[in-house]
């Protein structure tokens, strides 16, 4: 049996060992569900794109066709553009995996990671478009998909960057 003098110590101990719960909404629900879906979807699409690029463009025949001075399809920017796209896509793939891990560990750095992910994706899309626009053959086959991709990135940045900066759910969820 416990004496009354030990009860305040036990209450104090119980209170200090409870997990901190922020006031207000928190957790991976709400609009964060869309973020989760987007992260996994972009990861899958990026992996598929990298595999396709590796098979189509990085094989010896295609690489030689685009980067050899003797080729009719040669342009001095083909090599740098292909390498830029592959390096960028690998970077974003690794960064996305790191972001997903931080997301589920509810790391405090997650909002910054998401802002970086959206911003870098937009900037890289613009740079890629500008580089490809310098290549006449690429410009001829452009069907508007690059501009639509940039527009989607602008819209995503306009929605999600302010959300990760201002949301109470984000502030209350990513605290570790």
VOGU-3710 file (C-alpha; in Angstrom, 3 decimals, decimal comma):
1> xxxxxxxxxx> 0,000/0,000/0,000  1,266/3,446/-0,862  1,429/6,336/1,488  -0,161/9,669/0,533  3,225/11,349/0,472  4,313/9,246/-2,557  1,222/9,981/-4,669  2,330/13,463/-5,866  5,630/11,984/-7,051  3,859/9,250/-9,005
11> xxxxxxxxxx> 1,442/11,722/-10,600  4,363/13,928/-11,564  6,222/10,944/-13,023  3,189/9,764/-15,016  2,676/13,243/-16,428  6,325/13,625/-17,449  6,388/10,229/-19,194  3,268/10,848/-21,275  3,868/11,499/-24,927  3,477/15,147/-25,840
21> xxxxxxxxxx> 0,320/15,726/-27,852  0,040/19,099/-29,583  -3,171/21,043/-29,356  -5,231/21,061/-32,515  -5,202/18,795/-35,537  -2,241/16,520/-36,085  -1,396/13,247/-37,730  -1,009/12,048/-41,271  -4,655/12,631/-42,208  -6,389/15,528/-43,891
31> xxxxxxxxxx> -4,653/17,021/-46,903  -1,475/15,111/-45,992  -3,137/12,021/-47,487  -2,839/13,679/-50,914  0,811/14,411/-50,207  1,447/10,761/-49,373  -0,261/9,603/-52,554  1,714/12,166/-54,572  5,039/11,113/-53,055  4,488/7,429/-53,815
41> xxxxxxxxxx> 3,042/8,086/-57,251  5,944/10,327/-58,245  8,391/7,728/-56,913  6,824/5,007/-59,072  6,612/7,240/-62,160  10,185/8,423/-61,700  11,511/4,871/-61,384  9,616/3,880/-64,538  10,920/6,950/-66,387  14,501/6,225/-65,333
51> xxxxxxxxxx> 14,168/2,644/-66,529  12,699/3,785/-69,853  15,388/6,437/-70,318  18,120/3,950/-69,515  16,778/1,503/-72,078  15,988/3,985/-74,847  18,543/6,762/-74,652  21,513/5,390/-72,801  22,052/2,409/-75,068  25,140/2,719/-77,243
61> xxxxxxxxxx> 23,299/3,028/-80,557  20,997/5,898/-79,512  23,747/7,699/-77,603  26,022/7,555/-80,673  23,195/8,655/-82,972  22,527/11,781/-80,885  26,053/12,716/-79,784  28,261/11,752/-82,726  29,323/14,663/-84,950  28,917/12,468/-88,037
71> xxxxxxxxxx> 25,238/11,771/-87,267  22,380/13,647/-88,938  20,712/13,960/-85,511  23,762/15,407/-83,783  23,531/18,509/-81,666  26,179/19,540/-79,104  23,541/19,839/-76,354  22,184/16,279/-76,651  24,886/14,763/-74,455  24,656/17,354/-71,656
81> xxxxxxxxxx> 20,840/17,311/-71,715  20,673/13,522/-71,462  23,215/13,466/-68,622  21,430/16,366/-66,867  18,083/14,551/-67,038  19,529/11,270/-65,742  21,415/12,921/-62,864  18,414/15,060/-61,942  16,040/12,077/-62,004  18,397/9,963/-59,876
91> xxxxxxxxxx> 18,761/12,827/-57,403  14,991/13,331/-57,164  14,461/9,576/-56,763  16,871/9,400/-53,814  15,558/12,675/-52,365  11,974/11,393/-52,626  12,846/8,208/-50,738  14,520/10,303/-48,016  11,457/12,578/-47,905  9,087/9,606/-47,544
101> xxxxxxxxxx> 11,169/8,266/-44,663  11,137/11,688/-42,966  7,385/11,873/-43,609  6,583/8,651/-41,771  9,041/9,375/-38,980  7,280/12,735/-38,610  10,559/14,623/-38,709  10,491/18,378/-38,165  12,558/18,842/-41,333  9,770/17,422/-43,528
111> xxxxxxxxxx> 8,111/20,768/-44,420  11,457/22,105/-45,670  12,097/18,908/-47,620  8,718/19,188/-49,327  9,310/22,829/-50,207  12,717/21,924/-51,645  11,225/19,002/-53,581  8,504/21,131/-55,188  10,844/24,073/-55,894  13,649/21,970/-57,372
121> xxxxxxxxxx> 11,177/20,068/-59,543  9,843/23,326/-60,974  13,292/24,826/-61,536  14,645/21,629/-63,115  11,626/21,388/-65,417  12,190/24,941/-66,632  15,930/24,357/-67,163  15,226/21,108/-69,022  12,681/22,824/-71,264  15,069/25,699/-72,035
131> xxxxxxxxxx> 17,895/23,293/-72,856  15,728/21,118/-75,086  14,314/24,199/-76,825  17,839/24,935/-78,066  17,886/21,643/-80,000  15,939/21,997/-83,289  14,942/18,319/-83,469  13,639/18,351/-79,882  11,782/21,588/-80,538  10,077/20,027/-83,589
141> xxxxxxxxxx> 8,798/16,992/-81,686  7,682/18,986/-78,613  3,961/18,387/-78,258  3,326/20,787/-75,405  3,862/18,171/-72,704  6,856/20,060/-71,298  4,837/23,250/-70,889  1,987/21,277/-69,297  4,501/19,701/-66,898  5,857/23,116/-65,962
151> xxxxxxxxxx> 2,305/24,435/-65,474  1,507/21,467/-63,188  4,673/22,199/-61,194  3,724/25,871/-60,846  0,256/24,901/-59,606  1,716/22,318/-57,200  4,147/24,915/-55,828  1,369/27,488/-55,480  -0,760/25,057/-53,473  1,648/22,915/-51,477
161> xxxxxxxxxx> 4,451/25,312/-50,528  2,067/27,665/-48,667  0,336/24,613/-47,162  3,602/23,273/-45,719  4,511/26,743/-44,467  1,178/27,668/-42,828  -0,735/24,486/-41,972  -1,447/23,799/-38,315  -1,667/20,073/-39,045  1,825/20,150/-40,568
171> xxxxxx> 3,180/22,185/-37,660  1,602/19,807/-35,109  2,521/16,569/-36,906  6,160/17,022/-37,900  7,726/17,775/-34,537  10,405/15,117/-33,943
//
